[in-house]
Amino acid sequence: MKMQFVKETIIKAPPEKVFAFHELPDAFERLVPPWENAKVIQKADISKIGSQAIIEMKVLGLFPARWVAEHTKYEPPRMFEDVQISGPFASWRHQHIILPHTDGAILRDEIEYEPPLSFLGELAAPFAVVPKLEKMFAYRHEVTRKWCEEGE
């Protein structure tokens, strides 16, 4: 069963600047929380459809996994998308959406995913997947906000 996760943050900067952050050569490294055990093996260029990122990580901090994500849409300064080709989820589609707002921009991450392990994964998702996504995307949005608003 497909599940959805959404995180929105208002950033006091123009949408073009919020989008530009994601195009930085080291954007992904900046967005990996320090508590995540993830290593970038291959960087993706979000502006190139078909470009793939390869990340090695530990699932639940124990099991090594390789995540391959492919960029499938690029619509500056509004949106780009990546889809899991292989990795820890049964499926994963992540849209990075940037919308104009009276105070600047809304950064909206929409993730449609199917947890691993079928029925068991669905039962565990509210306890194992959702809190991890909430913590990770709170961190990612704060890093993006600081760079866009404060130049960090």
Contacts in CASP RR format, 6 or more apart in sequence:
PFRMAT RR
TARGET T0000
AUTHOR 0000-0000-0000
METHOD contacts of the structure
MODEL  1
MKMQFVKETIIKAPPEKVFAFHELPDAFERLVPPWENAKVIQKADISKIG
SQAIIEMKVLGLFPARWVAEHTKYEPPRMFEDVQISGPFASWRHQHIILP
HTDGAILRDEIEYEPPLSFLGELAAPFAVVPKLEKMFAYRHEVTRKWCEE
GE
1 114 0 8 1.000
1 122 0 8 1.000
2 91 0 8 1.000
2 112 0 8 1.000
2 113 0 8 1.000
2 114 0 8 1.000
3 112 0 8 1.000
3 113 0 8 1.000
3 114 0 8 1.000
3 115 0 8 1.000
3 122 0 8 1.000
3 125 0 8 1.000
3 129 0 8 1.000
4 110 0 8 1.000
4 111 0 8 1.000
4 112 0 8 1.000
4 113 0 8 1.000
5 109 0 8 1.000
5 110 0 8 1.000
5 111 0 8 1.000
5 113 0 8 1.000
5 130 0 8 1.000
5 133 0 8 1.000
5 134 0 8 1.000
5 137 0 8 1.000
6 108 0 8 1.000
6 109 0 8 1.000
6 110 0 8 1.000
6 111 0 8 1.000
7 108 0 8 1.000
7 109 0 8 1.000
7 133 0 8 1.000
7 134 0 8 1.000
7 137 0 8 1.000
7 138 0 8 1.000
7 141 0 8 1.000
8 106 0 8 1.000
8 107 0 8 1.000
8 108 0 8 1.000
8 109 0 8 1.000
9 106 0 8 1.000
9 107 0 8 1.000
9 141 0 8 1.000
9 144 0 8 1.000
9 145 0 8 1.000
10 101 0 8 1.000
10 103 0 8 1.000
10 104 0 8 1.000
10 105 0 8 1.000
10 106 0 8 1.000
10 107 0 8 1.000
11 18 0 8 1.000
11 104 0 8 1.000
11 105 0 8 1.000
11 106 0 8 1.000
11 107 0 8 1.000
11 144 0 8 1.000
11 145 0 8 1.000
11 148 0 8 1.000
11 149 0 8 1.000
12 103 0 8 1.000
12 104 0 8 1.000
12 148 0 8 1.000
12 149 0 8 1.000
13 104 0 8 1.000
13 105 0 8 1.000
13 148 0 8 1.000
13 149 0 8 1.000
14 104 0 8 1.000
14 105 0 8 1.000
15 77 0 8 1.000
15 78 0 8 1.000
15 98 0 8 1.000
15 99 0 8 1.000
15 100 0 8 1.000
15 104 0 8 1.000
15 105 0 8 1.000
16 76 0 8 1.000
16 77 0 8 1.000
17 105 0 8 1.000
17 148 0 8 1.000
18 77 0 8 1.000
18 98 0 8 1.000
18 105 0 8 1.000
18 107 0 8 1.000
18 144 0 8 1.000
18 148 0 8 1.000
19 76 0 8 1.000
19 77 0 8 1.000
19 78 0 8 1.000
19 98 0 8 1.000
20 77 0 8 1.000
21 27 0 8 1.000
21 144 0 8 1.000
21 147 0 8 1.000
21 148 0 8 1.000
22 46 0 8 1.000
22 80 0 8 1.000
22 96 0 8 1.000
22 144 0 8 1.000
23 46 0 8 1.000
23 47 0 8 1.000
23 76 0 8 1.000
24 30 0 8 1.000
25 43 0 8 1.000
28 40 0 8 1.000
28 43 0 8 1.000
28 44 0 8 1.000
28 53 0 8 1.000
29 40 0 8 1.000
30 143 0 8 1.000
30 147 0 8 1.000
31 139 0 8 1.000
31 140 0 8 1.000
31 143 0 8 1.000
31 144 0 8 1.000
32 38 0 8 1.000
32 40 0 8 1.000
33 135 0 8 1.000
33 136 0 8 1.000
33 139 0 8 1.000
33 140 0 8 1.000
36 57 0 8 1.000
36 136 0 8 1.000
37 57 0 8 1.000
37 58 0 8 1.000
37 61 0 8 1.000
38 55 0 8 1.000
38 56 0 8 1.000
38 57 0 8 1.000
39 55 0 8 1.000
39 56 0 8 1.000
39 57 0 8 1.000
40 53 0 8 1.000
40 54 0 8 1.000
40 55 0 8 1.000
41 54 0 8 1.000
41 55 0 8 1.000
41 56 0 8 1.000
41 66 0 8 1.000
42 52 0 8 1.000
42 53 0 8 1.000
42 54 0 8 1.000
43 53 0 8 1.000
44 51 0 8 1.000
44 52 0 8 1.000
44 53 0 8 1.000
44 69 0 8 1.000
44 70 0 8 1.000
44 71 0 8 1.000
44 82 0 8 1.000
45 51 0 8 1.000
45 71 0 8 1.000
46 71 0 8 1.000
46 74 0 8 1.000
46 80 0 8 1.000
46 82 0 8 1.000
47 74 0 8 1.000
47 76 0 8 1.000
48 71 0 8 1.000
48 74 0 8 1.000
49 71 0 8 1.000
49 72 0 8 1.000
49 73 0 8 1.000
49 74 0 8 1.000
50 70 0 8 1.000
50 71 0 8 1.000
50 72 0 8 1.000
51 70 0 8 1.000
51 71 0 8 1.000
52 68 0 8 1.000
52 69 0 8 1.000
52 70 0 8 1.000
52 71 0 8 1.000
52 85 0 8 1.000
53 67 0 8 1.000
53 68 0 8 1.000
53 69 0 8 1.000
53 71 0 8 1.000
53 82 0 8 1.000
54 66 0 8 1.000
54 67 0 8 1.000
54 68 0 8 1.000
55 66 0 8 1.000
55 67 0 8 1.000
55 69 0 8 1.000
56 64 0 8 1.000
56 65 0 8 1.000
56 66 0 8 1.000
56 67 0 8 1.000
57 64 0 8 1.000
57 65 0 8 1.000
57 66 0 8 1.000
57 67 0 8 1.000
57 88 0 8 1.000
58 64 0 8 1.000
58 65 0 8 1.000
59 65 0 8 1.000
59 88 0 8 1.000
60 128 0 8 1.000
65 87 0 8 1.000
65 88 0 8 1.000
66 86 0 8 1.000
66 87 0 8 1.000
67 84 0 8 1.000
67 86 0 8 1.000
67 87 0 8 1.000
67 88 0 8 1.000
68 84 0 8 1.000
68 85 0 8 1.000
68 86 0 8 1.000
68 87 0 8 1.000
69 82 0 8 1.000
69 83 0 8 1.000
69 84 0 8 1.000
69 85 0 8 1.000
69 92 0 8 1.000
69 94 0 8 1.000
70 82 0 8 1.000
70 83 0 8 1.000
70 85 0 8 1.000
71 80 0 8 1.000
71 81 0 8 1.000
71 82 0 8 1.000
72 81 0 8 1.000
72 82 0 8 1.000
72 83 0 8 1.000
73 79 0 8 1.000
73 80 0 8 1.000
73 81 0 8 1.000
73 95 0 8 1.000
74 80 0 8 1.000
74 81 0 8 1.000
77 98 0 8 1.000
78 97 0 8 1.000
78 98 0 8 1.000
78 99 0 8 1.000
79 95 0 8 1.000
79 96 0 8 1.000
79 97 0 8 1.000
79 98 0 8 1.000
80 95 0 8 1.000
80 96 0 8 1.000
81 93 0 8 1.000
81 94 0 8 1.000
81 95 0 8 1.000
81 96 0 8 1.000
82 93 0 8 1.000
82 94 0 8 1.000
83 92 0 8 1.000
83 93 0 8 1.000
83 94 0 8 1.000
84 91 0 8 1.000
84 92 0 8 1.000
84 93 0 8 1.000
88 116 0 8 1.000
89 113 0 8 1.000
89 114 0 8 1.000
89 115 0 8 1.000
89 116 0 8 1.000
90 113 0 8 1.000
90 114 0 8 1.000
90 115 0 8 1.000
90 116 0 8 1.000
90 118 0 8 1.000
91 112 0 8 1.000
91 113 0 8 1.000
91 114 0 8 1.000
92 111 0 8 1.000
92 112 0 8 1.000
92 113 0 8 1.000
92 114 0 8 1.000
93 111 0 8 1.000
93 112 0 8 1.000
93 113 0 8 1.000
94 109 0 8 1.000
94 110 0 8 1.000
94 111 0 8 1.000
95 109 0 8 1.000
95 110 0 8 1.000
95 111 0 8 1.000
96 107 0 8 1.000
96 109 0 8 1.000
97 106 0 8 1.000
97 107 0 8 1.000
97 108 0 8 1.000
97 109 0 8 1.000
97 110 0 8 1.000
98 105 0 8 1.000
98 106 0 8 1.000
98 107 0 8 1.000
98 108 0 8 1.000
99 105 0 8 1.000
99 106 0 8 1.000
99 108 0 8 1.000
100 106 0 8 1.000
105 148 0 8 1.000
107 141 0 8 1.000
107 144 0 8 1.000
107 145 0 8 1.000
109 137 0 8 1.000
109 140 0 8 1.000
109 141 0 8 1.000
111 133 0 8 1.000
113 129 0 8 1.000
115 121 0 8 1.000
115 122 0 8 1.000
115 124 0 8 1.000
115 125 0 8 1.000
115 128 0 8 1.000
115 129 0 8 1.000
117 124 0 8 1.000
121 128 0 8 1.000
121 129 0 8 1.000
146 152 0 8 1.000
END
